[in-house]
Amino acid sequence: MSAKPLILLVEDNREVRLAARFVLEDLGLAVEEVENPVQALTFLEQRQPSLILLDMNFELDSTSGQEGLRFLRQQQQLGNTIPVVAMTAWSHTELVVQAMQLGAADFLEKPWKNQRFEQVIRHQLQLSELSNKNQALQHALAGEKSTVLWQSNAMQQLMEQLEIMAPTDANILLTGENGVGKSLIAQWIHQHSTRAMQPFISVNMATIPDQLFESELFGHTKGAFTDAKSDRAGRFKLANLGTLFLDEIGTLPINQQSKLLRVLESREYEAVGSSKTEIADVRLISATNAKLEQQIAKAEFRQDLFYRINTFTIEIPPLRSRPEDIELLARHFIKSHGNRYGKSECSLTPMAIAQLKQYDWPGNTRELSHLLERAVLLSRTGEISTEQLQLSASSSLSLSSSATAPLPLITLEQAEQQLITQALANTSGNKQQAAELLGITKQALYRRLEKYGHN
């Protein structure tokens, strides 16, 4: 069970602390109390809360907020990124501005209304969790910036295009078969954009029920509908200043498309149940495996929305069309899954690599990743062989699915020569491995090489 988020309450009034604790504990949060900023600094040397609730006025001066501002200034100098919500019964515009300039995330005026109090706490915790996830993503992607995951001409040309597009705020539509890595490319674009240090929010449009579309994207207020028990920030708000990735956008119902179009055109929206207009400052990346032009012709997708989301369209080629990338991607996935499961020593045998290159990958990079995750789990020695890959069943299915396709009319000897040439190419000329791949002995392979005049 995950630990409850911890709130540090810095407040010298015992009754205020008690009132705040009741509300916070009702929200399922853990609370620690200190009476002044000095005690708060001592506490922060030992523990890291998820959020700080800071009274701005203590014994030094009961109305100016200088003690609270001093604490905020110290946190800023220390580089502390814990969100701070400032509280005071003596609020005025100048104090609010100063507090915000020194890093306060929000401001509460005492006595507060519980609904407003809960809204601020929930929102800041949500943003904090999101920030932590994005920092983890930044570190992961930054560590992979220098890692080459493709060497095929098709992907090198595609990445050259993306290097030009990524720093802009242009909307990008990623197309291609299921599993080609559209989400990975979307994350790469965000990481190389001017918004890289801001949130990256991903939404699978195919999983959003029609009746919850507006709530999911734009948020809702408490009581807006039957199950709206509290305010909820939508994906546009969570992605503010960052990147919003709408995966499977081709599944968006036609009756909801106008609502998305309005936001993209005006950059404005309202949460469900609210009359307050919010500004959408996001960079949009969309993805689909559908042919949107065909959906437009069938009146299933709005043409004006299509033009809004595809300032640039990038088609990601399937894995079978770029076999040069298979080994690089395989090693990347093995390292990733190995680190995840504590098996960082895992590696592929030459025969396993050759088998991966032979397969046509109908599920593309997603299938490759899942297969290698299973192989990592099955590996006991750290060496991943064809046995752990368990590709034989998949390979036979792949072959059987194409059995009815017309084959070139060549002689059996010509077919045998082609198979031998392919096996040697896939094993980098290693005759023992090529023989195993062909299911014959090394001696039988040598006889055939001699028969066909190969050295």
Phi, psi and chi 1 to 4 in degrees:
 res  aa     phi    psi   chi1   chi2   chi3   chi4
   1 MET       -  132.3 -178.9 -178.3  -65.1      -
   2 SER   -74.2  147.8   58.9      -      -      -
   3 ALA   -69.1  150.8      -      -      -      -
   4 LYS   -69.4  145.4  -63.6  178.3  180.0  179.3
   5 PRO   -59.1  138.9  -23.9   33.7      -      -
   6 LEU  -101.9  129.8  173.5   62.8      -      -
   7 ILE  -108.8  127.1  -50.7  -60.7      -      -
   8 LEU   -97.4  119.4  175.0   61.2      -      -
   9 LEU  -103.6  113.6  177.9   58.7      -      -
  10 VAL  -106.1   99.6 -171.6      -      -      -
  11 GLU  -155.9  131.4  168.2   63.0   62.3      -
  12 ASP   -90.7   -8.8   58.9   -9.6      -      -
  13 ASN   -94.5  116.8 -173.2  -50.2      -      -
  14 ARG   -62.2  -40.1 -177.1  177.5  179.0  -82.3
  15 GLU   -66.6  -37.9  -68.1 -178.3   -1.2      -
  16 VAL   -65.8  -41.6  172.9      -      -      -
  17 ARG   -60.7  -42.7  -68.1 -157.7  -53.5  -90.1
  18 LEU   -63.6  -43.8 -175.1   62.0      -      -
  19 ALA   -63.3  -42.3      -      -      -      -
  20 ALA   -65.7  -40.5      -      -      -      -
  21 ARG   -61.6  -41.9  175.3  178.5  -76.3  -84.1
  22 PHE   -57.6  -46.7  -78.1  145.8      -      -
  23 VAL   -66.7  -44.8  177.7      -      -      -
  24 LEU   -66.0  -41.6  -66.2  169.8      -      -
  25 GLU   -69.7  -32.0  -70.3 -177.1  -16.1      -
  26 ASP   -63.9  -26.9  -80.2  -12.7      -      -
  27 LEU   -82.9    1.6  -67.8  174.8      -      -
  28 GLY    80.9   26.7      -      -      -      -
  29 LEU  -107.4  152.0  -55.3  172.3      -      -
  30 ALA   -88.5  145.2      -      -      -      -
  31 VAL  -131.1  134.9 -175.7      -      -      -
  32 GLU  -123.5  139.2  -69.9  -72.0  -12.5      -
  33 GLU  -114.9  139.4  -57.5  174.1   12.6      -
  34 VAL  -135.4  159.8  -65.3      -      -      -
  35 GLU   -97.3  -12.5  -65.6 -175.3    0.7      -
  36 ASN  -159.4  168.8   55.0   60.5      -      -
  37 PRO   -63.0  -30.3  -26.8   36.5      -      -
  38 VAL   -63.3  -46.2  175.0      -      -      -
  39 GLN   -64.1  -33.9  -67.0  178.6    5.1      -
  40 ALA   -63.8  -41.9      -      -      -      -
  41 LEU   -62.6  -40.6  -70.6  171.6      -      -
  42 THR   -63.5  -43.0  -57.7      -      -      -
  43 PHE   -60.3  -43.5  179.9   90.2      -      -
  44 LEU   -68.3  -17.8  -67.3  173.1      -      -
  45 GLU   -72.3  -21.5  -69.5  175.8   -1.9      -
  46 GLN  -105.8  -35.8  -54.1  -63.7  -35.6      -
  47 ARG  -138.4  156.5  -60.0  177.5   66.6 -176.5
  48 GLN  -117.8  103.2  -68.2  -70.4  -62.4      -
  49 PRO   -74.7  167.0   29.3  -35.1      -      -
  50 SER   -80.4  -25.1  -58.7      -      -      -
  51 LEU  -157.2  145.9  178.2   69.4      -      -
  52 ILE  -115.8  126.5  -61.0  172.7      -      -
  53 LEU  -100.2  113.1  -77.3  172.9      -      -
  54 LEU  -115.9  115.5  172.3   69.5      -      -
  55 ASP   -69.2  141.8 -176.5   25.3      -      -
  56 MET   -92.6  -14.0  -63.1  -62.3  -70.2      -
  57 ASN  -126.6  129.0  -61.3  -59.3      -      -
  58 PHE  -130.6 -150.0  -63.3   86.2      -      -
  59 GLU   -68.9  -31.2  -64.3  177.0    2.9      -
  60 LEU   -60.7  -45.1  179.4   64.7      -      -
  61 ASP  -155.1  123.6 -170.5  -36.8      -      -
  62 SER   -82.1   -7.8   61.6      -      -      -
  63 THR  -132.7  -19.0   61.6      -      -      -
  64 SER   -81.3  -22.3   70.9      -      -      -
  65 GLY    78.6   12.7      -      -      -      -
  66 GLN   -66.8  -35.4  -71.0  -56.1  -51.9      -
  67 GLU   -66.7  -39.7  -72.0  179.0  -58.3      -
  68 GLY   -65.8  -41.4      -      -      -      -
  69 LEU   -64.3  -38.0  -67.7  174.8      -      -
  70 ARG   -62.6  -42.2 -179.1 -177.2  -58.4  167.4
  71 PHE   -62.5  -44.0  176.9   82.8      -      -
  72 LEU   -62.1  -39.5  -72.1  170.6      -      -
  73 ARG   -64.5  -40.0 -165.5  174.3  -67.4  111.4
  74 GLN   -64.5  -41.9  -70.5  170.4  -33.7      -
  75 GLN   -63.6  -38.5  -67.0  -54.9  -67.2      -
  76 GLN   -65.1  -42.7 -165.5  175.1   61.5      -
  77 GLN   -65.7  -33.8  -68.8  169.2   -9.7      -
  78 LEU   -78.8   -9.1  -68.5  170.1      -      -
  79 GLY    73.8   23.4      -      -      -      -
  80 ASN   -75.9  125.7 -162.4  -26.1      -      -
  81 THR  -102.9    9.8   58.3      -      -      -
  82 ILE   -65.2  127.5  -59.6  169.7      -      -
  83 PRO   -64.2  139.2   19.8  -29.8      -      -
  84 VAL  -121.1  127.8  179.0      -      -      -
  85 VAL  -104.8  117.3  174.0      -      -      -
  86 ALA   -82.2  142.9      -      -      -      -
  87 MET  -132.8  139.2  -53.8 -175.3  -60.8      -
  88 THR  -163.1  150.9 -179.3      -      -      -
  89 ALA   -90.3   -3.8      -      -      -      -
  90 TRP  -122.9   56.5  -56.9   90.9      -      -
  91 SER   -81.5  144.4   63.6      -      -      -
  92 HIS  -150.9  161.1   50.4   82.0      -      -
  93 THR   -54.7  -44.8  -56.7      -      -      -
  94 GLU   -61.9  -41.2 -175.7 -179.8   -8.2      -
  95 LEU   -66.0  -42.3  178.4   58.7      -      -
  96 VAL   -59.8  -45.7  172.1      -      -      -
  97 VAL   -62.1  -44.9  170.7      -      -      -
  98 GLN   -62.7  -43.2  -74.5 -178.5  -69.2      -
  99 ALA   -62.6  -43.4      -      -      -      -
 100 MET   -65.5  -38.7  -66.1  -59.9 -176.3      -
 101 GLN   -64.3  -28.5  -72.6  175.1  -22.6      -
 102 LEU   -92.4    9.6  -70.2  172.5      -      -
 103 GLY   106.7    1.7      -      -      -      -
 104 ALA   -61.3  135.5      -      -      -      -
 105 ALA   -83.1  -28.0      -      -      -      -
 106 ASP  -162.2  176.0 -150.7  -27.8      -      -
 107 PHE  -137.6  133.4 -151.5   95.6      -      -
 108 LEU  -120.8  131.4  -80.8  170.6      -      -
 109 GLU   -96.7  130.2 -173.7  172.4   -0.1      -
 110 LYS   -92.2  143.0  -62.4 -173.2  -69.1 -174.7
 111 PRO   -74.5  138.6   28.2  -34.7      -      -
 112 TRP   -89.5  160.3   58.9   72.8      -      -
 113 LYS   -90.8  133.1  -67.1 -178.1  178.8  179.3
 114 ASN   -56.3  -35.6  -76.7   -8.6      -      -
 115 GLN   -63.2  -43.8 -178.1  177.0   -6.2      -
 116 ARG   -66.4  -41.2  163.5   67.8  177.0  161.4
 117 PHE   -58.6  -50.5 -173.0   88.9      -      -
 118 GLU   -61.8  -41.7  -68.4 -179.9   14.4      -
 119 GLN   -60.2  -45.7  178.2 -175.8    0.4      -
 120 VAL   -64.3  -45.6  169.4      -      -      -
 121 ILE   -63.3  -49.5  -60.4  -57.2      -      -
 122 ARG   -58.8  -45.3  -72.2 -178.6 -174.3  -83.5
 123 HIS   -64.1  -44.1 -178.1   58.1      -      -
 124 GLN   -68.2  -37.1  -70.3  -55.7  -38.4      -
 125 LEU   -67.0  -38.1  -72.2  175.6      -      -
 126 GLN   -63.6  -45.3 -161.8  171.8   29.1      -
 127 LEU   -66.3  -36.7  -70.2  177.9      -      -
 128 SER   -65.2  -44.5  178.8      -      -      -
 129 GLU   -62.0  -41.8 -179.2 -177.3    5.9      -
 130 LEU   -63.1  -41.6 -179.1   62.5      -      -
 131 SER   -62.4  -42.4  175.4      -      -      -
 132 ASN   -62.5  -41.7  -68.3  -25.1      -      -
 133 LYS   -64.3  -40.6  -71.7 -179.2  179.0  178.3
 134 ASN   -69.4  -34.6  -86.4  -82.8      -      -
 135 GLN   -64.2  -40.9  -75.4 -178.8   12.8      -
 136 ALA   -62.6  -40.1      -      -      -      -
 137 LEU   -65.5  -40.8  174.3   62.7      -      -
 138 GLN   -60.3  -45.0  -59.3  -62.0  -25.4      -
 139 HIS   -63.9  -42.4  -70.7  -48.8      -      -
 140 ALA   -63.5  -46.2      -      -      -      -
 141 LEU   -71.0  -36.0  -67.1  177.4      -      -
 142 ALA   -63.7  -36.5      -      -      -      -
 143 GLY   -68.1  -20.7      -      -      -      -
 144 GLU  -103.2    2.6  -66.0  171.4   -1.2      -
 145 LYS   -57.9  -39.6  -94.1 -171.2  172.3 -178.5
 146 SER   -87.7   -3.2   59.8      -      -      -
 147 THR   -82.5  124.0  -57.4      -      -      -
 148 VAL   -85.7  119.2  178.3      -      -      -
 149 LEU  -104.9    1.0  -63.6 -178.4      -      -
 150 TRP  -157.7  146.2   32.1   69.4      -      -
 151 GLN  -133.2    1.4   59.6 -174.5   13.5      -
 152 SER   -68.8  150.8   61.8      -      -      -
 153 ASN   -60.4  -38.8  -71.7  -26.2      -      -
 154 ALA   -60.4  -44.9      -      -      -      -
 155 MET   -75.4  -33.0  -73.4  -58.3  -67.1      -
 156 GLN   -64.5  -40.5  -73.1 -178.1    9.1      -
 157 GLN   -66.3  -40.9  -69.1  174.5   12.9      -
 158 LEU   -62.2  -43.6 -176.3  147.8      -      -
 159 MET   -68.0  -32.1  -63.3  -47.7  -64.2      -
 160 GLU   -61.9  -40.0  -73.1  175.0    3.2      -
 161 GLN   -64.0  -45.4  -71.3 -180.0  -72.6      -
 162 LEU   -65.8  -32.9  -69.5 -179.9      -      -
 163 GLU   -63.1  -28.9  -75.1  173.4   -0.8      -
 164 ILE   -79.2  -40.2  -63.1  172.2      -      -
 165 MET   -79.4  -34.6  -60.0  172.3 -168.7      -
 166 ALA   -55.1  -45.4      -      -      -      -
 167 PRO   -69.6  -13.8  -17.4   32.0      -      -
 168 THR   -83.6  173.8   74.2      -      -      -
 169 ASP  -101.6   13.8 -102.1   -0.5      -      -
 170 ALA   -63.9  141.0      -      -      -      -
 171 ASN   -71.2  138.6  -67.2  -21.9      -      -
 172 ILE  -124.4  135.1  -66.6  178.3      -      -
 173 LEU  -109.6  119.8  175.4   63.2      -      -
 174 LEU   -98.7  126.9  -57.3  174.9      -      -
 175 THR  -122.0  165.0   63.9      -      -      -
 176 GLY   143.2  170.6      -      -      -      -
 177 GLU   -63.9  163.6  -63.9  178.0    5.0      -
 178 ASN   -58.0  135.1  -82.1  -27.9      -      -
 179 GLY    85.0    6.0      -      -      -      -
 180 VAL   -78.4   -8.1  -68.4      -      -      -
 181 GLY   104.0   32.1      -      -      -      -
 182 LYS   -64.1  -38.8  -65.7 -173.9  -77.0  -70.5
 183 SER   -67.4  -36.4   61.0      -      -      -
 184 LEU   -64.4  -41.0 -176.3   63.7      -      -
 185 ILE   -66.3  -39.6  -66.3  -66.8      -      -
 186 ALA   -61.0  -42.5      -      -      -      -
 187 GLN   -65.1  -37.8  -69.3  174.9   10.4      -
 188 TRP   -62.2  -44.1 -172.3   96.9      -      -
 189 ILE   -60.3  -46.5  -66.0  170.0      -      -
 190 HIS   -60.5  -45.4  172.3   72.8      -      -
 191 GLN   -61.9  -27.4  174.9   65.5   18.6      -
 192 HIS  -104.6   17.0  -69.6   77.8      -      -
 193 SER  -101.8  173.7   73.8      -      -      -
 194 THR   -73.2   -8.1   57.5      -      -      -
 195 ARG  -102.2   16.5  -61.5  172.5  179.3 -101.1
 196 ALA   -58.3  -30.6      -      -      -      -
 197 MET   -88.8    3.0  -60.2  -50.3  -64.5      -
 198 GLN  -103.2  174.4  -58.9  -60.5  -31.8      -
 199 PRO   -63.0  146.3  -23.1   33.6      -      -
 200 PHE  -115.8  111.7  175.1   86.3      -      -
 201 ILE  -113.3  126.5  -58.9  -63.0      -      -
 202 SER  -111.3  135.5  177.7      -      -      -
 203 VAL  -131.4  126.3 -170.5      -      -      -
 204 ASN   -90.4  106.3 -171.5  -33.5      -      -
 205 MET   -64.9  -24.4  -54.4  -60.9  -78.8      -
 206 ALA   -70.9  -18.3      -      -      -      -
 207 THR   -98.3   -0.8   64.4      -      -      -
 208 ILE   -90.6  118.7  -57.7  176.8      -      -
 209 PRO   -60.3  144.7  -20.7   32.0      -      -
 210 ASP   -53.7  -41.1 -164.7   14.9      -      -
 211 GLN   -74.3  -14.1   65.1  -87.7   22.6      -
 212 LEU  -107.0    7.5  -65.6  179.6      -      -
 213 PHE   -56.7  -52.6  170.2   80.9      -      -
 214 GLU   -64.7  -40.7  -70.2 -176.9   84.0      -
 215 SER   -63.2  -42.3  172.1      -      -      -
 216 GLU   -65.7  -43.6 -172.7   69.1   25.2      -
 217 LEU   -86.0  -37.5  -98.6   63.5      -      -
 218 PHE  -110.3   -9.9  -48.9  132.9      -      -
 219 GLY    86.5  175.3      -      -      -      -
 220 HIS  -150.2  163.1   63.1 -111.1      -      -
 221 THR  -100.2  160.7   60.5      -      -      -
 222 LYS   -59.9  129.0 -178.0  177.9 -179.8 -179.6
 223 GLY    84.9    3.7      -      -      -      -
 224 ALA   -63.9  -30.4      -      -      -      -
 225 PHE  -152.2  178.3   47.5   88.5      -      -
 226 THR   -52.5  -47.6  -56.6      -      -      -
 227 ASP   -93.0    7.8  -66.7  -34.2      -      -
 228 ALA   -83.0   83.2      -      -      -      -
 229 LYS   -84.4  -10.0  -57.8 -171.4 -174.4  -44.9
 230 SER  -157.9  166.8   61.5      -      -      -
 231 ASP   -65.5  146.9  -69.7   -8.4      -      -
 232 ARG  -140.0  129.0 -175.5  176.9 -170.6  -85.8
 233 ALA   -77.6  136.1      -      -      -      -
 234 GLY   -84.2  174.8      -      -      -      -
 235 ARG   -66.5  -32.8  -60.6  -52.6  178.0   98.8
 236 PHE   -64.1  -38.9  -89.1   94.2      -      -
 237 LYS   -70.3  -42.0 -169.9  175.0 -172.5   68.6
 238 LEU   -64.0  -31.6  -66.0  176.0      -      -
 239 ALA   -90.2    6.2      -      -      -      -
 240 ASN   -52.7  130.1 -169.0   45.7      -      -
 241 LEU    75.1   -6.1  -57.3  179.7      -      -
 242 GLY  -113.7 -142.8      -      -      -      -
 243 THR  -119.8  134.1  -59.6      -      -      -
 244 LEU  -110.5  120.5  179.9   61.6      -      -
 245 PHE  -106.5  113.5  175.4   48.9      -      -
 246 LEU  -101.2   98.0  -58.1 -177.7      -      -
 247 ASP   -82.8  151.0 -160.7    5.3      -      -
 248 GLU    55.2   44.9  -58.1  -69.9   -6.4      -
 249 ILE   -67.4  -20.8 -164.5  168.1      -      -
 250 GLY   -66.1  -13.6      -      -      -      -
 251 THR   -89.8   -2.9   63.5      -      -      -
 252 LEU   -65.1  122.2 -178.8   60.1      -      -
 253 PRO   -58.2  145.4  -22.2   33.2      -      -
 254 ILE   -59.2  -32.8 -170.4   71.8      -      -
 255 ASN   -73.1  -13.8   62.2  -52.3      -      -
 256 GLN  -100.3  -13.0  -57.0  -69.5    5.5      -
 257 GLN   -66.1  -33.1  -67.6  174.7   20.7      -
 258 SER   -64.6  -31.7   60.0      -      -      -
 259 LYS   -69.9  -39.3  -61.7  169.1 -174.4  174.6
 260 LEU   -69.0  -39.8  176.9   59.0      -      -
 261 LEU   -60.1  -41.0  177.9   63.6      -      -
 262 ARG   -60.0  -42.2 -179.0 -126.5  170.7  178.4
 263 VAL   -65.4  -41.9 -178.3      -      -      -
 264 LEU   -67.9  -31.1  -60.6 -177.6      -      -
 265 GLU   -81.4  -44.6  -72.5 -178.5  -23.7      -
 266 SER  -100.0  -16.3   67.4      -      -      -
 267 ARG    63.1   23.9  -62.7  167.1   63.5   89.0
 268 GLU  -127.7  150.4  -64.3  179.7  -13.3      -
 269 TYR  -159.9  166.6   65.9   93.6      -      -
 270 GLU  -127.2  140.2  -68.1   81.4   34.6      -
 271 ALA   -66.6  151.3      -      -      -      -
 272 VAL   -61.7  126.9  178.9      -      -      -
 273 GLY    89.3    1.4      -      -      -      -
 274 SER  -120.8  148.3  171.7      -      -      -
 275 SER  -102.5    1.2   58.4      -      -      -
 276 LYS   -81.5  126.8  179.8 -176.9  177.1 -178.4
 277 THR   -85.1  127.6  -62.1      -      -      -
 278 GLU  -102.8  154.6  -55.1  -83.5   -2.0      -
 279 ILE  -101.8  130.5  -58.3  -60.4      -      -
 280 ALA   -98.2   99.5      -      -      -      -
 281 ASP  -105.5   81.7 -177.0    0.5      -      -
 282 VAL  -133.5  155.6  -59.0      -      -      -
 283 ARG   -99.6  125.8 -161.0  -91.8 -178.0   85.6
 284 LEU   -99.6  128.5 -173.9   72.0      -      -
 285 ILE  -122.9  128.7  -57.5  175.8      -      -
 286 SER  -118.7  160.1  -53.5      -      -      -
 287 ALA  -146.2  147.6      -      -      -      -
 288 THR  -159.6  151.5 -176.4      -      -      -
 289 ASN  -104.5    0.9   65.9  -32.6      -      -
 290 ALA   -85.7  157.9      -      -      -      -
 291 LYS   -89.7   94.6  -58.9  -65.3 -175.8 -176.5
 292 LEU   -64.0  -31.8  -66.1 -175.1      -      -
 293 GLU   -60.9  -39.2  -66.1   89.0  -15.7      -
 294 GLN   -67.9  -37.5  -64.5  178.2    9.0      -
 295 GLN   -67.1  -34.5  -69.9 -173.1 -130.0      -
 296 ILE   -64.0  -43.2  -68.9  170.6      -      -
 297 ALA   -62.3  -29.4      -      -      -      -
 298 LYS   -92.4    6.8  -62.6  177.0 -177.7  176.8
 299 ALA    61.8   32.3      -      -      -      -
 300 GLU  -102.0  -11.7  -65.7  173.8   -9.9      -
 301 PHE  -142.9  133.9 -159.7   87.9      -      -
 302 ARG   -71.7  132.7  -66.2  179.7   61.6  119.2
 303 GLN   -67.1  -38.2 -170.1  172.1   47.1      -
 304 ASP   -66.5  -34.4   45.9    4.7      -      -
 305 LEU   -68.1  -40.5  176.8   58.4      -      -
 306 PHE   -56.1  -44.3  176.3   69.3      -      -
 307 TYR   -67.0  -29.5  -69.7  141.7      -      -
 308 ARG   -72.3  -34.1  -80.9  -73.9  174.0 -176.8
 309 ILE   -92.4  -10.6   64.5  176.2      -      -
 310 ASN  -122.1   53.3   79.3  -30.1      -      -
 311 THR   -52.4  -41.6  -55.4      -      -      -
 312 PHE  -128.6  137.7  -68.1  106.6      -      -
 313 THR  -114.2  128.0  -62.3      -      -      -
 314 ILE  -119.4  119.4  -63.6  -66.8      -      -
 315 GLU   -98.0  122.0 -177.6  170.1    4.4      -
 316 ILE   -91.9  121.5  -54.9  170.8      -      -
 317 PRO   -70.2  150.1   24.3  -32.5      -      -
 318 PRO   -67.2  157.0   24.3  -33.1      -      -
 319 LEU   -63.5  -33.2 -171.9   55.5      -      -
 320 ARG   -65.6  -20.9   62.1 -178.9  173.0  -85.0
 321 SER   -88.9   -1.7   71.2      -      -      -
 322 ARG  -140.5   66.4   44.7 -170.3  178.5   96.7
 323 PRO   -61.4  -20.1   21.2  -33.3      -      -
 324 GLU   -62.5  -22.1  -49.0   96.9  -56.2      -
 325 ASP   -89.0  -11.5  -63.2  -24.6      -      -
 326 ILE   -61.8  -47.5  -69.1  174.4      -      -
 327 GLU   -65.2  -41.8 -176.6  174.0   -7.7      -
 328 LEU   -62.9  -45.2  -72.2  170.9      -      -
 329 LEU   -65.0  -39.5  -75.1  165.7      -      -
 330 ALA   -61.4  -44.6      -      -      -      -
 331 ARG   -65.8  -36.1  -65.6 -172.2 -171.0  -78.2
 332 HIS   -63.7  -46.7  162.8   72.6      -      -
 333 PHE   -67.4  -36.6  -71.8  134.4      -      -
 334 ILE   -64.1  -41.9  -75.2  175.5      -      -
 335 LYS   -64.1  -44.1 -180.0  179.6  177.7 -179.2
 336 SER   -63.1  -50.5  175.5      -      -      -
 337 HIS   -69.8  -34.4  -64.3  -47.7      -      -
 338 GLY   -62.0  -43.4      -      -      -      -
 339 ASN   -64.9  -37.1  -70.6  -23.2      -      -
 340 ARG   -66.0  -39.6  177.9 -177.1  175.3 -170.9
 341 TYR  -103.2   13.3  -65.7  114.7      -      -
 342 GLY    69.1   32.2      -      -      -      -
 343 LYS  -128.1   56.9  -66.4 -173.3  172.4 -175.1
 344 SER   -68.5  -10.8   56.4      -      -      -
 345 GLU   -87.0   -0.4   75.5  -74.3   -5.0      -
 346 CYS   -64.8  142.1  -74.2      -      -      -
 347 SER  -151.5  160.5   61.5      -      -      -
 348 LEU   -93.7  141.2  -72.0  161.0      -      -
 349 THR   -78.9  157.2   66.2      -      -      -
 350 PRO   -54.8  -38.2  -27.0   35.9      -      -
 351 MET   -66.1  -37.7  -82.2  -63.6  -64.7      -
 352 ALA   -65.4  -41.0      -      -      -      -
 353 ILE   -61.6  -43.7  -66.5  172.2      -      -
 354 ALA   -61.6  -38.6      -      -      -      -
 355 GLN   -68.9  -38.4 -168.0  175.4   52.7      -
 356 LEU   -61.9  -38.7  -68.7  176.5      -      -
 357 LYS   -71.0  -25.5  -71.3 -179.3  177.0  179.2
 358 GLN   -76.8  -29.2  -87.8 -159.6  -40.5      -
 359 TYR   -75.2  148.7 -173.6   53.1      -      -
 360 ASP   -95.1   -1.6   64.7   -4.6      -      -
 361 TRP    50.9   67.6  -60.2  106.9      -      -
 362 PRO   -62.5  -25.9   20.9  -32.6      -      -
 363 GLY   -92.6    4.0      -      -      -      -
 364 ASN    58.5 -149.4  -67.3  -67.1      -      -
 365 THR   -65.7  -27.6   54.6      -      -      -
 366 ARG   -63.5  -43.1 -177.1 -176.3  -63.3  141.3
 367 GLU   -64.8  -41.4 -178.1 -177.3    6.4      -
 368 LEU   -60.7  -44.2  176.1   61.7      -      -
 369 SER   -62.9  -46.0  174.9      -      -      -
 370 HIS   -64.5  -41.4  -71.9  173.6      -      -
 371 LEU   -62.4  -42.9 -179.6  137.0      -      -
 372 LEU   -74.9  -27.5  -69.3  173.2      -      -
 373 GLU   -63.1  -43.8 -179.7  179.2   11.2      -
 374 ARG   -64.2  -41.0 -178.8 -176.1   63.7 -161.2
 375 ALA   -63.9  -39.6      -      -      -      -
 376 VAL   -61.8  -42.8  165.4      -      -      -
 377 LEU   -65.9  -34.8  -70.9  169.9      -      -
 378 LEU   -78.8  -21.5  -70.3  174.3      -      -
 379 SER   -71.8  128.5  175.7      -      -      -
 380 ARG  -102.9  -26.8  -66.5 -177.7  177.1  179.8
 381 THR  -102.2   -8.8   63.9      -      -      -
 382 GLY    95.0  -11.8      -      -      -      -
 383 GLU  -100.9  125.2 -174.5  176.4   75.1      -
 384 ILE  -101.4  113.0  -63.8  176.1      -      -
 385 SER  -106.1 -176.5   65.7      -      -      -
 386 THR   -62.9  -25.8   55.0      -      -      -
 387 GLU   -65.1  -42.7 -178.9 -178.8   -3.4      -
 388 GLN   -73.3  -27.7  -80.3   84.4   42.3      -
 389 LEU   -66.6  -35.8  -69.2 -178.0      -      -
 390 GLN    51.8   48.8  -62.5 -177.3   -4.5      -
 391 LEU   -92.7   -7.2 -106.1  178.4      -      -
 392 SER   -59.5  -45.0   55.8      -      -      -
 393 ALA   -64.4  -43.4      -      -      -      -
 394 SER   -64.5  -40.3  -61.4      -      -      -
 395 SER   -64.3  -40.8  -61.5      -      -      -
 396 SER   -66.7  -36.7   62.8      -      -      -
 397 LEU   -63.0  -40.9  -76.0  172.3      -      -
 398 SER   -62.8  -41.7  175.8      -      -      -
 399 LEU   -67.7  -42.5  -71.0  170.6      -      -
 400 SER   -66.6  -32.2   64.7      -      -      -
 401 SER   -68.0  -23.9   65.5      -      -      -
 402 SER  -104.5    9.8   59.9      -      -      -
 403 ALA   -66.3  -27.8      -      -      -      -
 404 THR   -86.5   -6.8   57.2      -      -      -
 405 ALA   -70.9  145.8      -      -      -      -
 406 PRO   -65.1  134.4   22.8  -32.2      -      -
 407 LEU  -104.6  148.9  -63.4  172.3      -      -
 408 PRO   -63.8  140.6   21.7  -32.2      -      -
 409 LEU   -81.9   96.6  -67.4  175.4      -      -
 410 ILE  -130.0  164.1   58.3  176.3      -      -
 411 THR   -74.9  162.6   65.5      -      -      -
 412 LEU   -62.2  -36.2  -72.1  174.3      -      -
 413 GLU   -65.3  -40.4  -73.4 -170.7   -8.2      -
 414 GLN   -65.3  -39.2  -71.5  173.2  -37.5      -
 415 ALA   -64.9  -41.1      -      -      -      -
 416 GLU   -63.5  -41.3 -171.3  173.6   56.3      -
 417 GLN   -62.5  -41.0  -72.7 -172.8   68.2      -
 418 GLN   -64.2  -40.9  -72.5 -173.1   16.6      -
 419 LEU   -64.2  -41.7  -74.4  170.8      -      -
 420 ILE   -64.1  -44.8  -69.1  171.5      -      -
 421 THR   -60.9  -42.3  -60.2      -      -      -
 422 GLN   -66.7  -41.2 -176.4  178.3   -9.0      -
 423 ALA   -63.8  -41.2      -      -      -      -
 424 LEU   -66.8  -36.8  -71.6  168.5      -      -
 425 ALA   -66.8  -41.8      -      -      -      -
 426 ASN   -70.3  -21.1  -74.2  -17.0      -      -
 427 THR  -108.9   15.7   57.7      -      -      -
 428 SER    55.8   35.5  -58.3      -      -      -
 429 GLY    86.5    2.3      -      -      -      -
 430 ASN   -76.2  110.5 -173.0  -54.2      -      -
 431 LYS   -69.9  -35.6  -65.5 -178.5  176.4   60.8
 432 GLN   -62.1  -46.4  177.5   63.4   47.6      -
 433 GLN   -68.6  -37.2  -67.0  172.2    9.1      -
 434 ALA   -63.7  -40.0      -      -      -      -
 435 ALA   -63.4  -43.2      -      -      -      -
 436 GLU   -63.4  -39.1  -68.0  176.9   14.1      -
 437 LEU   -64.3  -34.8 -160.5   58.1      -      -
 438 LEU   -84.9   -9.8  -68.1  166.4      -      -
 439 GLY    78.0   26.4      -      -      -      -
 440 ILE  -128.7  169.6   59.7  177.4      -      -
 441 THR   -78.6  163.2   64.7      -      -      -
 442 LYS   -62.4  -37.8 -174.0  177.8  179.9 -179.6
 443 GLN   -64.7  -39.8  -68.4   72.8   19.6      -
 444 ALA   -64.8  -36.5      -      -      -      -
 445 LEU   -65.9  -42.6  175.5   60.1      -      -
 446 TYR   -61.1  -39.3  -86.4  116.0      -      -
 447 ARG   -62.1  -42.1  -74.0 -162.9  -63.3  -88.2
 448 ARG   -68.4  -39.0  -76.4  166.0  172.3   77.3
 449 LEU   -60.5  -41.7  -69.2  172.9      -      -
 450 GLU   -67.5  -39.2 -176.3  177.3   -6.1      -
 451 LYS   -59.8  -40.7  172.4 -175.9  176.6 -177.9
 452 TYR   -95.0    8.9  -61.6  125.7      -      -
 453 GLY    78.4   22.3      -      -      -      -
 454 HIS   -91.3  145.7  -65.1  -77.4      -      -
 455 ASN   -80.1      -  -64.4  -34.7      -      -
